[in-house]
């Protein structure tokens, strides 16, 4: 009986669909993955943060709600698969203008502030990303102020 069960499991595993490979991140997916990383950093990934990420992705990239949610889901997978935040930040730094980098940091601040509080773990990720983006503390303060106005 054990051999039969083992064979059934092996056959089933062979027929099971393989997960789709993750796309190579571009600056859009990199920013989305950083938004997810910031939101998850306090180990309390709330609906307010998820909704804010979806709205940001929609606003920044002209996506409808379903497309933005799909993009976020891909970004969640990327955030889990790539442990270093600076890899995403460097990709953004190398491919977009200074203004776009400060805009990216403002989007990250919006995610931090989405649940009404800035957790130390979220602030740590923001600081790490700010440095990797090549932005100053003053740039971060301006980005935060812009996020607070949004």
C-alpha positions in Angstrom: 0.0 0.0 0.0 2.8 2.4 0.8 4.5 1.9 -2.6 1.2 2.5 -4.4 0.7 5.8 -2.4 4.2 6.9 -3.2 3.8 6.2 -6.9 0.5 8.1 -7.0 2.2 11.1 -5.3 5.1 11.0 -7.8 2.7 10.8 -10.8 0.6 13.6 -9.4 3.6 15.8 -8.7 4.8 15.2 -12.3 1.4 16.3 -13.7 1.1 19.3 -11.4 1.5 22.6 -13.2 4.9 24.3 -12.7 4.9 27.8 -11.3 5.4 30.5 -13.9 9.0 32.0 -13.7 9.2 35.5 -12.3 9.8 38.3 -14.8 13.1 40.1 -14.8 12.4 43.2 -12.8 12.4 46.6 -14.6 12.1 49.9 -12.8 8.3 49.6 -12.4 8.4 46.1 -10.9 11.4 47.2 -8.8 9.4 50.1 -7.3 6.4 47.8 -6.7 8.6 45.2 -5.0 10.0 47.9 -2.8 6.5 49.1 -1.9 5.6 45.6 -0.9 8.9 45.2 1.0 8.3 48.4 3.0 4.7 47.3 3.8 5.8 43.8 4.8 8.8 44.9 6.8 6.8 45.4 10.1 5.4 41.9 9.6 1.9 43.4 9.5 0.9 43.6 5.9 -2.4 45.4 6.2 -5.3 45.9 3.7 -4.7 49.7 3.9 -1.1 49.1 2.7 -2.2 46.7 0.0 -4.9 49.1 -1.2 -2.4 52.0 -1.2 0.1 50.0 -3.3 -2.6 49.1 -5.8 -3.7 52.7 -6.1 -0.1 53.9 -6.5 0.6 51.3 -9.2 -2.5 52.4 -11.0 -1.7 56.1 -10.7 1.9 55.8 -11.6 1.6 53.4 -14.5 -1.9 54.0 -15.8 -3.3 50.7 -14.7 -6.9 49.7 -13.9 -7.6 48.1 -10.5 -7.3 44.5 -11.8 -4.0 45.2 -13.6 -2.6 47.0 -10.6 -3.6 44.1 -8.3 -1.9 41.6 -10.7 1.2 43.7 -10.8 1.2 43.9 -7.0 0.9 40.1 -6.8 4.0 39.8 -9.1 5.8 42.4 -7.0 5.0 40.4 -3.8 6.6 37.3 -5.4 9.7 39.4 -6.5 10.0 40.9 -3.0 10.0 37.4 -1.5 12.4 36.0 -4.1 15.1 38.8 -3.9 16.2 39.4 -0.3 18.1 42.6 -1.0 16.2 45.9 -1.2 19.3 47.6 -2.7 19.1 45.5 -5.8 15.7 47.0 -6.7 16.8 50.5 -5.6 20.0 50.3 -7.7 17.9 49.2 -10.7 15.7 52.3 -10.2 18.8 54.6 -9.7 20.4 53.4 -12.9 17.3 53.7 -15.1 15.3 56.8 -14.1 15.9 60.5 -13.5 16.5 62.2 -10.2 12.9 63.5 -10.2 11.6 59.9 -10.8 13.8 58.7 -7.9 12.4 61.3 -5.5 8.9 60.3 -6.8 9.7 56.7 -6.0 10.7 57.6 -2.5 7.5 59.6 -2.1 5.5 56.5 -3.2 7.4 54.5 -0.6 6.6 57.1 2.1 2.9 56.8 1.1 3.0 53.1 1.8 4.7 53.7 5.1 2.0 56.2 6.1 -0.9 54.2 4.8 -1.7 52.5 8.1 -1.3 55.6 10.1 2.0 54.9 11.7 5.7 54.6 10.7 7.1 51.5 12.3 10.9 51.3 13.0 11.3 48.4 10.6 9.6 50.4 7.8 11.8 53.4 8.5 14.9 51.1 8.3 13.9 50.0 4.8 13.1 53.5 3.7 16.6 54.7 4.9 18.3 51.7 3.2 16.4 52.4 -0.1 17.1 56.2 0.2 20.8 55.6 0.3 20.7 53.1 -2.5 18.7 55.5 -4.6 21.5 58.1 -4.1 19.1 60.6 -2.3 19.9 62.8 0.7 18.1 63.0 4.0 16.7 66.3 2.8 15.3 64.6 -0.4 13.7 62.1 1.9 12.1 64.8 4.0 10.7 66.4 0.9 9.4 63.0 -0.3 7.7 62.4 3.0 6.1 65.8 3.0 4.8 65.1 -0.5 3.4 61.7 0.7 1.7 63.4 3.7 -0.1 65.8 1.3 -1.3 62.9 -0.9 
